[in-house]
């Protein structure tokens, strides 16, 4: 946590998802609409509360199908 002008905040983190599969597109879209919990893919649901690690990125890149947004 950092303190700037009396406001506590944490520095944002970024994880680059390497491949361009459907899982990456779903992650990006659910980020825009804050709808991770609506995904049928557990790994997508889990990235709402934690930054993806290597195994999570591999799972995201391995997603072959995704239903339309709910």
BELFENQUI-V638685 format. One record per pair of residues at least 6 apart in sequence whose ideal C-beta (glycine too) atoms are under 8 Angstrom apart, sorted by the first residue. I is the first residue (numbers start at 0). J is the second residue. D is the distance in Angstrom with one decimal. If there is no record, write none. Layout:
{{I J D} {I J D}}
This chain:
{{0 7 5.1} {0 8 6.9} {0 9 5.5} {1 7 7.4} {1 8 6.0} {1 9 7.3} {1 10 6.6} {12 50 5.4} {14 50 5.4} {14 51 5.1} {14 56 7.1} {16 22 7.8} {16 23 4.6} {16 26 6.4} {16 51 7.3} {16 56 5.9} {16 59 6.0} {16 60 6.9} {17 56 6.7} {17 60 6.8} {18 60 4.1} {20 59 7.6} {20 60 5.2} {20 61 7.4} {20 62 6.2} {20 63 7.5} {21 62 5.5} {21 63 6.8} {21 64 6.9} {21 65 5.2} {22 40 7.0} {22 42 7.5} {22 43 7.2} {22 58 7.5} {22 59 3.9} {22 60 5.8} {22 61 7.0} {22 62 3.3} {22 65 7.3} {23 59 6.3} {23 60 6.8} {24 65 8.0} {25 38 6.6} {25 40 7.1} {25 43 5.9} {25 62 6.9} {25 65 4.9} {26 43 6.1} {26 46 6.4} {26 59 6.0} {28 68 7.0} {29 35 5.0} {29 37 7.5} {29 38 6.2} {29 43 6.2} {32 68 7.2} {34 68 6.7} {34 69 7.7} {35 43 5.9} {35 44 5.5} {35 46 6.4} {35 47 3.7} {36 44 5.9} {36 47 6.8} {37 68 6.9} {37 69 4.6} {38 44 5.4} {38 65 7.6} {39 65 7.2} {39 66 5.6} {40 62 5.7} {40 65 6.7} {42 51 7.8} {42 55 5.5} {42 58 4.2} {42 59 5.6} {42 62 7.6} {43 59 7.2} {43 62 7.8} {45 55 6.9} {46 55 6.8} {46 59 7.8} {51 59 6.6}}
